[in-house]
Amino acid sequence: MLPKFLIADNSQEAPDILHVVHTEKPMCIIQCDADDFHGHQRIYWIDKEPLLADEVESLLEEAETFFEKELENQEDLYDEEFE
């Protein structure tokens, strides 16, 4: 079973851009700045885009929460490694 969200990057071509991949329906890839989830945000729909704006808004809120927690966790792991 895949996690609901994954973080992906292409640091060689776009070091300041990250992608949050939503693996459940409606599947999509959300492009954002590494420092700001809303910066340069673009959604690439793999499945058909939901018709209701509330569904998209809810998905983006969940993705942002995941994104922020995941980056915090990575920072904590990095700090622990170099202490």
Backbone torsions as a table, in degrees:
resi	resn	phi	psi	omega
1	MET	NA	129.4	178.1
2	LEU	-79.6	150.2	171.0
3	PRO	-65.4	159.5	-178.6
4	LYS	-66.3	-36.0	179.4
5	PHE	-129.7	148.7	173.9
6	LEU	-134.2	151.5	172.7
7	ILE	-105.0	135.6	179.0
8	ALA	-131.3	149.8	175.2
9	ASP	-144.0	167.2	174.0
10	ASN	-136.7	72.9	-170.9
11	SER	-65.3	-18.5	178.7
12	GLN	-75.9	-35.1	-178.0
13	GLU	-101.2	-30.5	-177.3
14	ALA	-143.5	77.7	-173.1
15	PRO	-65.3	-20.7	-177.7
16	ASP	-98.9	4.4	-176.7
17	ILE	-113.7	134.9	173.1
18	LEU	-122.0	162.6	178.0
19	HIS	-129.2	136.3	172.3
20	VAL	-106.2	120.7	-177.7
21	VAL	-100.4	123.2	176.6
22	HIS	-95.7	116.6	-171.4
23	THR	-91.9	-6.7	178.8
24	GLU	-103.3	166.3	179.9
25	LYS	-72.5	134.4	-1.4
26	PRO	-81.4	121.7	-178.7
27	MET	-70.1	139.0	178.7
28	CYS	-158.9	168.5	174.4
29	ILE	-123.6	125.6	-178.7
30	ILE	-106.8	116.7	177.7
31	GLN	-88.8	137.6	179.3
32	CYS	-154.7	166.2	174.5
33	ASP	-69.4	148.2	177.6
34	ALA	-63.4	-29.3	-177.8
35	ASP	-98.8	-10.7	-174.2
36	ASP	-151.1	111.9	-177.1
37	PHE	-56.8	-31.7	-176.7
38	HIS	-90.4	-10.8	-179.9
39	GLY	-74.8	131.7	-179.6
40	HIS	52.0	33.4	-176.4
41	GLN	-72.2	133.7	176.6
42	ARG	-147.0	139.0	179.8
43	ILE	-108.4	128.3	174.7
44	TYR	-107.7	111.7	-176.3
45	TRP	-84.7	125.5	173.8
46	ILE	-87.9	-44.2	172.9
47	ASP	-93.2	174.2	177.0
48	LYS	-62.5	135.6	179.5
49	GLU	-63.3	135.5	178.2
50	PRO	-60.6	145.4	-178.9
51	LEU	-77.4	-27.8	-176.4
52	LEU	-91.1	126.1	179.3
53	ALA	-60.9	-32.1	178.7
54	ASP	-61.9	-37.3	178.4
55	GLU	-64.9	-43.3	179.3
56	VAL	-65.4	-44.3	179.6
57	GLU	-60.9	-43.3	178.6
58	SER	-63.5	-43.3	178.3
59	LEU	-61.0	-43.9	179.5
60	LEU	-65.7	-36.8	177.3
61	GLU	-64.6	-43.8	177.7
62	GLU	-63.5	-42.3	-179.7
63	ALA	-64.3	-40.4	179.3
64	GLU	-65.0	-43.5	177.7
65	THR	-59.5	-46.9	177.0
66	PHE	-58.7	-49.0	-177.8
67	PHE	-55.7	-51.1	-178.0
68	GLU	-63.9	-44.2	179.5
69	LYS	-65.1	-40.0	-179.0
70	GLU	-65.8	-42.4	178.4
71	LEU	-66.7	-39.0	175.8
72	GLU	-60.7	-44.6	-180.0
73	ASN	-61.8	-41.9	179.0
74	GLN	-64.3	-40.9	177.8
75	GLU	-63.2	-43.0	179.2
76	ASP	-61.9	-43.7	178.6
77	LEU	-63.7	-40.0	178.8
78	TYR	-64.6	-44.8	179.6
79	ASP	-62.1	-43.6	179.4
80	GLU	-63.1	-36.7	-177.9
81	GLU	-66.4	-32.7	-175.2
82	PHE	-105.3	13.3	176.5
83	GLU	-84.0	NA	NA
